[in-house]
């Protein structure tokens, strides 16, 4: 099958009067911009008219004069293969699932279209999906900043609450996410031990979480729920002890976690899960494994999410702490590869966050009104999610010395602990999961 991409040609598709049983339209998801030479992932799915009887949806080739390499896969949970009939034609069973197109772009900057033809029963539909290939941007250093504001408060809160939630004999329930293990408590306590230099005090709590989480991961052969995938604490435990069981747990998670076989999902609904999966892939690589073949795809998916959220607006859900988790994965990938696409993608997120998500003291949880894109926390502002996002500001400042971004990050960080977070081990963990990196990069 040969799916192709064309320069904008003013394609016109005629609207036909169809019998109700065959009425459907095509819906797309995925990004609309991609950096030259990178991959863009676009999903296409049938949306059936009310009262219509769904049929098998066949995908047919579309011809165009300018071609790029296109590959496809179908979304069937963990199964990446499409259905095929006896003649070899690809189809979606009852037209209910999604096909994902992988577009390998060239170095040619410009505006293009992916044209996909479909047929259900005797009815044909074509969708022309525009996208832009952008030049990879460069960044220029500006100046430096002064001391970190409210750093003393961050330190004192850390020590007080770390002591409150540190219990070297506590037994954890990994089905309940309200405790300090969530957001990778082992990683947090190892970071506290390193930051304070008091390993004797804090490492027992780190190992208590790491050992139990390791056993949890091993008991599932690495197939832990995708939103509970925390490899960093295990990696840190392995590097401190040389205990192969910690390493084995990381490798199993990278191999067997949900969506590992496909590198994540093209839909932005799975932004957190894809970010965590990418980090598991990278942890395994740092521990000596060859690069997972789906790691670059996961990164491309995340870049697509940022396009949907901050450029095209073609998203399903937007929660700002998800943005921070995704940014962390992109930054980790940049540390590994120096991928030149990452600073510009992070900057796009930062621009949106500060101009549209920040009210001067709090960060919006979900910017959408109650409705299809928001069911909880709609247009509500909080301070206790800031530290899941603000490290990206410090990272971008550390890379570019962009004074404006640095000041924006300082302003947000100074309000991150305005609210009392002592009521929950999880809330403590989410505030200190990544904020050590803010301090490190900001310095």
N, C-alpha and C positions, 0 to 999 in steps of 0.2 A: 504494500500500500504506500502511496506517495502523497503525503500532505505537503503543501507548499506555502510559501510566503510571497506576497507581492507588494511592490510599491503602491501607494495610494493611486487608484485608477478611476475613482468615482463609480465603484461597482453599484449597480442597481438591481435589487431582487424584487420581482413582481409579487404582489400579494394576491393570492388565489382564494376563491370561495371554496371551502373544504367541508366535507361532511363532518358532523360532530365527533364521530368515532375516531377521526384521524387528526383532530385539531391539537396542535402543540406549538410551542415556541422554544427557542434555544436560549439558555442562560449561560453566561461565562463567569468565571472567577479567576483570580490571579492578578499579577501585576500588569501595568501598562507601560512601564519603562524598564530598560535593562541597559547595563553598561556594555560597550562594544566588546565582542569576543566572549561574552558570558552567556549563560543559559537562562531562558525565561520559561516559566511553567504556567500554563493556562488550562483551566478546566472547563469542559463543555458538558452541559446536562440538559435533558428535555424537561420542559415544564408543561404539563398537560392541562388543557382547558377543563373547567369544571364540567363534570358529566361525561367527559371523553373516556374512551376505553383505551388504555395504554397498549402499545404494540412493541414488538422488538424494534429497537432503534439501530439501524445500520449506519455505519460511517463510510462515506465514499470519498474518493480523491477529488480535489479541486485543482484545476490547472491555473498557472500564472507564469508570466515571463521571467520573474526574478525568484529564484529558489534558495532556501536555506535548509539545512538538515533538520528534519522533524522526526521525532520518535513519539510513540504513544504508549500509554498503559491505562488500565482500567482500575477504578477504586472498588475493591471487594474486600474491605477489612485488611487482612494481612496478605491477600492474594493479588498479585500485580498483573495477572494474565487476563486478557479479554476473551470473551466467548467468540467462537468462530463456527459458522455453519459448514455444511459439507463441501461447499465451494471455496471455503477459505475466507469468506467475507466476515469482517469484524462487526459485532453487534452487542448492544446492551440488552440484557434479558428484561423484557417488559418495559424497556426504556426508562428504568428507574434509577440508574446509577450514573456515574460521571466518568468521562474519559479525560485523561490528562495528557496534554501535548507538551513535549520538551522541545523548545526552539533553540537550536545552537546558532547564535548570531555570528555575523562576520565583523570585521573591523569597520564596516561602512556605516557611518553615522547617518541617521535619517528616520523617516516615518514609514512604517510598513503595515501590512495587514496579514493576519493568518486567516485564511478562508477555509471553512470546514463545511462540507456538504453532508447531509443526513437524509435518511429515508425511513419512514415508519408506514407499514402497509404500502399503499401506493402514493403516499404523500411525501414530498421532498421539502426540506428546509435547508437554507444556507445561512451561515452566520459569518460576517466579516468582522474580525476582531482587530482593531487598530492597536499598535504599540510603537514606541519610539526607542531607537538605539542611540544611547548617549555616549559622548566622549568621556573617558575616565578623567575625573577632575584631579587637580593638584591642590595642595594646601601650603600656605606660607606662614612662617612664624611671625608673631607680632612682639609681645612683651611678656613680662612675668607679673605675678601678683604678690601680695604681702601675706601675712599670717592667715591661717584658716580661722574663720569666725566660729565661735561657740565650740571649739575643739575640746575645751576643758569639760563642758557639759556632756559631750559625747563620751569622753573618757570616764567621767564619774558615773554616768548612767550605765555604761558598760560594766564597770566593776560591781556596782550595786546589784544589778539584775543578773549578771552572770553568777554571782554568789547565791542569789535567790533560787535560780533554776539549776544549779550544779548539785547533782546528787549521784555519786559514783556507784550507788547500789540500786538506783531506780530501774524498774522493769517497764519497758515501753510497749505500747500497743500501736503497731504500725498501720492499723486501720483507723486510728483517730488522729486527726491532724492538728489538734489544738495544743499539742505539747511542743517542747523545745527541740525535739528531734526533727520536726518538719522544717523545711528550708535548709536542711543539712546541719543539724546541731553539732555533729562531730567536727565539721569544717570550722564552725564558729568558735568552738572551744580551743581547737588547735591554733586558730588565729589569735585568740586572746592570750594563749600561752606564749606565742612568739612575740606578740606586741609588748606584753608586760615583762617577758623574760622569766616569769614565774611558772615554769613547766611543772614543778612538783604540785602546785595547787590546782592547775587547770587541766592538765593532760588526763588525769584519771577520769574526769567527766567526759572528755572527748573520746577516750577509749571505750568507756561504757556505752556510749551511743554507737560508736563505730562497730564494735563487736556485735551488738544486737542487730544493727542494720545489715551488717555483713551476713549474719546468719539468716536474716529475713530474705535477703537477695539470693543467697545460695539455695535456700529452701524452695524458691521459685525458679531455680535455674536461670536467674537473671531477668525473668519476665515480670518485673515489678510494675505496678500501675504507672502509666506514662507521666502522670503529674507528681509522682513520688520518686522520681529518678534523680538520685543525689550521689554522683560519683566522687566529688572532690574530697569529702572527708575520708572516704576509703583510700583514695590515692595518697592522701597525706599520712594516713596510718601506715600504709605499706612503706612509704619512704622513711618513716621513723623507725620501723621495726624490722623490715625485710620479711615480714610474715606473708607468705605467698597466698594465703587465703583471702586477704584483702584485695590483692591484685586479681585473683581469680573472680571475685565478685564483680569487679569493674569490667573485666573482659566479658563475662557472661551477660551483664547488662547491655554492653555495647553490641553483643550479638543477638540477644533474644528479647530485648525490650520491645514493647508494642510499637509498631511502625518501623522498626529497625530494618526490616526487609525492603522497605521502600524509601527510607530517608526522611520520613515525616509525611505531611499532607499538604496539598496545595492550598486548601482552604485556610483562611486566617483564624477560623475557630480553633485550630490546633497550634496556635503560635507558641504557647507555653510548652506543649508536649514536644514540638519540633526543636525548640531551643534546648530543652533538657537532653533530648536525644543527641543533638549535635555535640553537646558538652560531654556526654558519655563516650561518643566516638573519639573526641579529642583526648579525653583522659586515657583511653585505651592506647591511643597512639603515643602519648607521652610515656606510657609504661612499656613501650617497645613493640607494640603491634603495628603491622603495616596499616597505612591509611585505609579506613573503611571506604569502600567504593561509593557508598551513599552519603558520605560526609559532605562532599561538594554540593550534592543535590539539596541537602538540608540547608546549607548556607544560602543557596539560590532561592529556596522556598522563603526563608526569612527575609531576604532582600525583597522578594515579591510582596510579603506582608507589609513591609514598610511603604512600598509603593501604594498598596491598597489603602493603607491607613492615612498616609500623609500627602499623597499626590492625587490619585484618581478618586478616592473616596468610595471605591468599590469594595467595601468591607461588610462583614456580617456582624461583628462584635468589636467593641473597642474598650479595653480596660487598660489604663495607663501602666499598671504594674506589669502587665504582660509585655508592654513596650520595653520596660527595663530588663526583664528576663531575656528577651530577644536580643537586646543590645549587648548584654553580657556575653552571649554566645558569639555574636559577631566580633566583639573585641577579642575574645579568646582566639577566634580564628585568625584575626589580624596578627595577634602575637605569634601565632604559629607560622603564618605564611606571608605576612606583610601585604596582603591583598589590597591593592590601591582603591578598590571600590568602597571599602568599609568606612573610612573617615567621612566621605560625602554622605553615605547612607545614615550614619549616626547624626551628622549635622542636620539632615532633614528632619529627623525625629526630634532633636533638641529645639529646633526652630518652632515646631508645632507645640511642643510641650510648654515652652516658656510663654509663647504668644497666645495660646488657646487653652492650655490646660492648667495654668498657674494663676491664682488670684492675688498673689502678693504674700500669702502666708500658708496656703494649702494647695494640694494637687488634686485635680478632679479625678474621681474614681472611674466614671464612665461619662463622657461628654454628651451622650445622646439622651434625649428625653425618653420617658417610659414608652415602650413600644417594641417593634420587632428587633431593634438593635440593643435594647437594654431592658432587663427585668429586675435589676437590683442595683442600688447605688447610683441611680440615674441622676446626672448633673449634680452629684454631691461631692463635697470637697473634704479631704482628710489630710492630716500631716503624717500619719503613721505609715503611708505608702511611699513617702518621698525617698527614703533610703534604698528602695528597690529601683529607683530611676536615676537619682542624682549622680552616682558614680560615673555615668556616661559623660556628664558634663566635665568632670575632672579629667577623664581619659582624653577627651577631645582637646581640652586645654593643654594637657601634657604633650600631645602629639603636635599641635599646631601653634601653641602659645597665643591662641585667640583670646584677647583680653575680655571681650564682651561675653563670650561663653563662660569664661572663668568666673566673672562676676555674677552671672546668672546662677551658676552652680553654687557659689558661696551663699547667695541669698536663699536658695532653696535649702541648702544644708543647715543654715542657721535656724530654720524653722522645723527641722525634721523631728525634733524631740519636744515640740511645744506641748504635745498631749502626753499624759501619763500612759506609759506602755507596760506598767508593772503587772497588769492584770492577766497577762497571757504569755506563756512560754513561746508560743508560735509568733506573737507580735514582736517579742524581743528578738527572736531568731530572724525574722524578716528584716528588722532594722540593722542587724549586724552581719547578715549573710555576706553582703557586698560592700558595706560602707568602709571596711578597712582599706579597700582599694581606692575609694574616694580619697582617704587621708594620704595614702601612698602616692597616688598620681598627682594630687593637688600640691603636695610638698615639692 
